């Protein structure tokens, strides 16, 4: 059987998204920090407490049972 746990997130704070993206390795951080003001302004316009950023995530577990013969 499969048991799924949905763990969707609603993030109302643009700063949280900005800090998360800056914590990722690679070129993304450099591109974001090069245009920091424009990116922060974009996040401010796109997000609010009434319109939070939606992140879909889910985790699950596969359950297997071994039958015991007696």
N, C-alpha and C positions, 0 to 999 in steps of 0.2 A: 504494500500500500504506500501511498505518498501522502504526506501531511505537509501542507503549505501554510506558511505564516506570512501574511502581507504586512509589509513595513513601510508603506508610503510615507513620505515626509512632505510637509508644507513649511517652507522657509520664508518667513515674512521680512527678514532683514537682509538688504542688499549687501551689507558688509560681510555677513557670514558667507555668502556665495563668493564674493571677491577674495576673501582670505582663503577659502577652500581652493579656488582655482589657482591662486598664487602658490599654494603648497604642493601642487603637482609637479613632478619632475619634467624636464624637457623644455622645448621651445615655447610652449604655451605661456609659461610664466613670463618669459622675456617679452613676448608680444603684448601681453596684458600690461605689464609695468611700463613699457614704452609709451603706451597710450592710456595711462592710468586715469586721467581726468575724464576723457571721453568714455572710457569703459564704466567708470563709476556713475557718470551721468546717465548712461544707457540703463544700468541696473536700477537706478533710482526711478527712472521713468517707467520701467517695466514691472516693478514690484512694489507692493505695499502690504499693510496688514490685511487689507480687504482683497488683495490680489497676490497671494504668496506664490513663490516659485515651487512648482510641483516636481518632486523626485520620486519616481516609481522604483521600488525595490521589493524584493521578496526573497525569502529563504525557505528551504524545505528539507525534509528528511525522508529517505526511503526506509521503510520498515520491512524487514524480512523475518520470517519465522521458520525455524527448522522443526520439522515434525519429529517426534521421538517415538520410535517403535519399541514396544515392550514385548 
